[in-house]
Amino acid sequence: MSREKKYILYSYSGKEPELEKLVIEMGRELFGENSFVFPKKLMSSRKTELGTLPDGYVLDVSDPDNPILYVMEVELKTHGLEHIATQILKFAIAYKESKPPLNKYLKGIIRSNPDMEKRISERLKESKRHKYLDQLIDDAMEEDVPNVIVPIDGLDESLKKIQDYVGVPIRYIPIETYINAESGETIHHIEPLYQLEEAAKPTEIGTFYQFNLKDVKVIDIPRIKFDEEHRITRHAQGYTFIRDKDGEPTGVLFWWYRNRVERHIKEDITEDGQSWAGTARPIDPSSYKLDMDVYVGETMYDRDTGQKVDDPKYRIRGKLKEIQRIDGGKKTKIFPA
């Protein structure tokens, strides 16, 4: 409800095509400014080659060194766990079988769309790994097991079990629409795929934020599984938050190159379990809590070596003790106040 108008929750029950249309129209808001949506209607003429088609595909090049192609299936919460699981499994199998023609067709769609081709060319200029469209798409489709993205009109906790049943990574994008009964005006509440964290904000030149930690332990947790469980986008860089279902920060994640993490373990963890992590990105002290978990993990791509990291892991875990702002040689404690 706004101060001037009253809105009620709109039901998409029985109106899946309507939700699909909204998802296509709001593609950039849902999937990020550097995403590209390929709706099913673009593929329908190639159904013989591509087989069973989902509602579309989403190419995310937020990080052009690590592009991701998602199989997109729009669902209604009323469809229930069994139906949604069956649909996802069906499209996961079809994806593996149709990869070669799909790869070729996506490249053709992009090259026939000047605006799309131009936007992707701009992203390629930011990449250390890819110079050409073909390289980008091949990398995004490297795995036979697809990433699946499910825009849905409400998220039931039971749906999170589907990932375990079907064995593919799934990201849900909840969408709630509210309508004004008098005017018919609608507003939407969404949880986008790619949220702009502090890590994406401009760097303050010459300023560094040092997170001092206690109770530090060396761990060995596979990053990919951990990130899926905590809904951490592969494209978050530098550091980001672990958030609860209400969006409140419950932990902090830092990512460094593997050799730097190993050096930190050997040189910067004291005998009494003290250590640190840090960033040059601006932070808001009110976002942090004493003793919240802080993890340091390995990046998925190591620019020091120019190689993709096999099986990246979280290697360090500690509790947040304090945060210091460092300007040159001057240190100022900014958390806790």
C-alpha positions in Angstrom: 0.0 0.0 0.0 1.3 3.5 -0.8 0.3 6.7 1.1 -2.1 7.7 -1.6 -3.3 4.4 -3.2 -4.2 1.0 -1.9 -2.9 -2.0 -3.8 -3.8 -5.7 -3.4 -1.8 -8.8 -4.5 -2.6 -9.8 -8.0 -3.1 -13.5 -8.8 -1.5 -15.1 -11.8 -3.3 -18.4 -11.2 -4.3 -19.7 -14.6 -2.5 -16.8 -16.3 1.0 -18.1 -17.0 1.2 -16.5 -20.5 0.6 -13.1 -18.8 3.5 -13.7 -16.4 5.7 -14.9 -19.3 5.0 -11.6 -21.1 5.8 -9.6 -18.0 9.1 -11.5 -17.6 10.2 -10.7 -21.2 9.2 -7.0 -20.8 11.2 -6.7 -17.6 14.2 -8.7 -18.7 16.8 -6.2 -17.8 15.2 -5.4 -14.4 15.0 -9.1 -13.5 18.3 -10.4 -14.9 20.5 -7.4 -15.0 21.6 -4.6 -17.4 24.0 -7.0 -19.1 21.6 -9.8 -19.8 20.0 -10.9 -23.0 16.7 -12.7 -23.1 15.9 -15.2 -25.9 12.1 -16.0 -25.6 10.7 -19.2 -26.9 9.0 -17.5 -29.8 12.4 -16.8 -31.3 13.2 -20.5 -31.3 9.8 -22.0 -32.4 10.9 -22.2 -36.1 13.8 -24.4 -35.0 11.7 -26.8 -32.8 12.6 -29.8 -35.0 16.3 -29.2 -34.3 16.1 -28.0 -30.7 13.5 -30.4 -29.4 11.6 -29.6 -26.3 11.8 -25.8 -25.7 11.6 -24.0 -22.4 10.1 -20.5 -22.1 13.4 -19.0 -23.2 17.1 -18.6 -22.5 18.9 -15.9 -20.6 22.5 -15.0 -21.4 24.2 -13.1 -18.5 27.4 -11.4 -19.3 27.7 -9.2 -16.2 31.1 -10.8 -15.9 32.3 -11.2 -19.5 35.1 -13.5 -18.4 32.5 -15.9 -16.9 29.3 -15.7 -19.0 26.3 -17.9 -18.0 23.5 -19.2 -20.2 20.3 -20.0 -18.2 17.5 -22.2 -19.3 14.4 -20.1 -18.3 11.1 -21.6 -17.3 8.3 -19.3 -16.0 6.2 -21.0 -13.4 3.2 -20.4 -11.2 3.5 -21.4 -7.5 0.1 -23.2 -7.8 1.7 -25.7 -10.2 3.3 -27.4 -7.2 6.6 -29.1 -6.6 6.0 -32.2 -8.7 5.0 -30.3 -11.9 7.8 -27.8 -11.6 10.4 -30.5 -10.9 9.2 -32.5 -13.9 9.4 -29.5 -16.2 12.9 -28.6 -15.1 14.2 -32.1 -15.5 12.6 -32.3 -19.0 14.3 -29.1 -20.1 17.6 -30.1 -18.5 17.7 -33.3 -20.6 16.7 -31.5 -23.7 19.4 -28.9 -23.2 22.2 -31.5 -23.2 20.8 -33.2 -26.4 20.3 -29.9 -28.3 23.5 -28.0 -27.3 25.2 -27.9 -30.8 22.2 -26.5 -32.7 21.2 -24.2 -29.9 24.8 -22.9 -29.7 24.7 -22.1 -33.4 21.3 -20.6 -33.4 22.0 -18.2 -30.5 25.0 -16.9 -32.3 22.9 -16.4 -35.4 20.2 -14.5 -33.4 22.8 -12.2 -31.9 24.5 -11.5 -35.3 21.1 -10.7 -36.9 20.3 -8.2 -34.2 22.5 -5.1 -34.5 21.6 -3.6 -31.0 22.3 -6.9 -29.3 25.5 -7.6 -31.1 26.7 -4.0 -30.3 25.9 -4.5 -26.6 27.8 -7.8 -26.4 30.7 -6.3 -28.3 31.0 -3.7 -25.6 31.0 -6.4 -22.9 33.8 -8.3 -24.8 36.0 -5.2 -24.5 35.9 -5.7 -20.8 36.9 -9.4 -21.0 40.4 -10.7 -20.4 39.5 -14.2 -21.8 37.2 -13.6 -24.7 37.7 -11.5 -27.8 35.0 -12.9 -30.0 31.3 -13.8 -29.8 31.9 -17.4 -30.5 34.3 -17.8 -27.6 31.8 -16.1 -25.2 28.9 -18.4 -26.2 31.0 -21.5 -26.2 32.2 -20.7 -22.6 28.6 -20.0 -21.5 27.5 -23.4 -22.8 30.6 -25.3 -21.7 28.8 -27.6 -19.2 26.3 -30.2 -20.3 24.3 -29.6 -17.1 22.4 -26.3 -17.6 21.9 -23.5 -15.1 18.1 -23.0 -14.7 16.3 -19.8 -13.9 12.7 -19.8 -12.7 10.7 -16.6 -12.6 7.7 -17.4 -10.4 4.8 -15.6 -8.8 5.7 -16.7 -5.3 8.4 -18.8 -3.7 7.5 -21.7 -1.4 10.3 -23.2 0.7 9.5 -26.7 -0.7 10.7 -25.6 -4.2 14.2 -25.4 -2.9 14.3 -29.2 -2.7 13.9 -29.5 -6.5 17.6 -28.8 -7.0 18.5 -31.9 -5.0 16.0 -34.0 -7.0 16.9 -33.1 -10.5 20.7 -32.4 -10.0 20.9 -29.0 -11.7 21.5 -25.5 -10.2 18.3 -23.5 -10.0 17.8 -19.8 -9.3 14.3 -18.7 -8.5 13.2 -15.1 -9.3 10.1 -14.3 -7.2 7.8 -11.7 -8.8 4.8 -10.3 -6.9 2.4 -7.9 -8.7 0.1 -5.6 -6.8 -2.9 -3.9 -8.5 -5.0 -0.8 -7.7 -8.6 -2.0 -7.7 -9.9 1.4 -8.9 -7.4 2.4 -11.6 -6.0 -1.0 -12.6 -2.5 0.4 -12.1 0.1 -2.3 -11.2 3.4 -2.3 -9.3 5.8 -5.1 -9.1 8.0 -6.4 -6.3 10.9 -8.5 -7.6 14.1 -10.2 -6.3 16.4 -9.8 -9.3 19.1 -12.2 -10.3 21.9 -9.7 -10.0 21.8 -7.3 -7.2 24.2 -4.4 -7.0 26.2 -4.8 -3.8 28.9 -2.5 -2.4 31.4 -4.4 -4.5 29.9 -2.9 -7.7 30.0 0.7 -6.4 32.8 3.1 -7.4 36.1 2.8 -5.5 37.3 5.6 -3.3 40.8 6.3 -4.4 43.4 5.7 -1.7 40.9 4.3 0.9 40.9 0.8 2.2 38.5 -0.9 4.6 40.1 -3.6 6.8 37.8 -6.2 8.4 39.5 -7.5 11.6 38.5 -11.1 12.4 38.6 -13.4 15.4 38.1 -17.1 15.8 39.6 -17.6 12.4 39.7 -21.2 11.0 41.0 -22.7 7.8 38.2 -24.5 6.0 37.6 -26.4 2.8 34.1 -25.7 1.4 33.4 -26.0 -2.3 32.4 -22.6 -3.5 29.9 -23.6 -6.2 27.7 -25.6 -3.8 27.9 -23.0 -1.1 27.0 -20.2 -3.5 24.0 -22.1 -4.8 22.7 -22.8 -1.3 23.1 -19.2 -0.3 21.9 -17.7 -3.6 25.2 -16.0 -4.4 25.5 -14.9 -8.0 28.6 -16.1 -9.8 29.1 -12.5 -11.0 29.5 -10.8 -7.6 33.1 -9.6 -7.4 35.4 -8.6 -4.6 32.9 -9.1 -1.8 29.2 -9.3 -1.1 26.7 -10.3 1.6 25.0 -13.6 2.5 21.4 -12.6 3.1 18.4 -14.2 4.8 15.0 -14.7 3.2 14.1 -11.1 4.2 17.2 -9.7 2.5 19.0 -8.9 5.8 22.8 -9.4 5.8 23.9 -12.4 7.9 27.5 -12.9 6.6 30.1 -11.5 4.4 32.0 -13.1 1.5 35.4 -12.0 0.1 37.1 -13.5 -3.0 40.8 -13.4 -3.7 43.0 -15.2 -6.3 44.0 -18.7 -5.1 47.7 -17.9 -4.6 46.8 -14.9 -2.5 44.5 -16.9 -0.3 47.2 -19.5 0.3 49.7 -16.8 1.1 47.2 -15.2 3.5 46.7 -18.6 5.3 50.5 -19.1 5.7 51.4 -15.5 6.7 48.4 -13.6 8.1 46.5 -15.9 10.5 47.9 -15.6 14.0 48.3 -18.4 16.6 45.3 -17.0 18.6 43.0 -17.1 15.5 43.2 -13.4 14.5 43.3 -12.3 10.9 41.7 -9.8 8.5 40.1 -9.3 5.1 39.5 -6.1 3.2 38.3 -4.1 0.3 38.8 -0.7 -1.3 35.0 -0.5 -2.1 32.9 1.9 -0.1 31.0 0.3 2.8 28.1 1.2 5.0 28.9 0.3 8.7 25.2 -0.1 9.5 25.1 -3.2 7.3 27.4 -5.2 9.6 26.9 -7.0 13.0 29.5 -8.1 15.6 30.4 -11.7 15.2 28.8 -12.1 11.9 30.5 -14.8 9.7 33.1 -13.7 7.3 34.4 -16.0 4.6 37.4 -15.7 2.3 37.2 -17.8 -0.9 38.9 -18.3 -4.2 37.8 -16.5 -7.4 36.5 -18.6 -10.2 38.9 -17.1 -12.6 42.5 -16.2 -11.7 43.9 -13.3 -13.7 47.3 -13.9 -12.2 47.5 -17.2 -14.1 45.0 -16.4 -16.8 43.2 -19.7 -16.0 39.8 -20.7 -14.9 40.1 -22.1 -11.3 39.2 -25.8 -10.9 36.9 -26.4 -7.9 37.2 -23.0 -6.2 36.7 -23.2 -2.4 36.1 -21.0 0.6 39.3 -21.4 2.7 38.9 -19.0 5.6 36.1 -18.4 8.1 36.1 -16.0 11.0 33.9 -13.7 13.1 33.7 -10.0 12.5 35.5 -8.1 15.3 35.8 -4.6 13.9 36.2 -2.5 10.7 38.9 0.1 10.2 39.0 2.7 7.5 42.6 3.2 6.3 43.5 6.5 4.5 47.2 6.3 3.8 48.8 5.7 7.2 45.8 6.9 9.1 43.5 4.2 10.7 40.0 5.1 12.0 37.7 2.5 13.6 34.3 2.9 12.0 32.6 -0.4 13.3 31.4 -0.9 15.9 30.7 2.7 16.6 
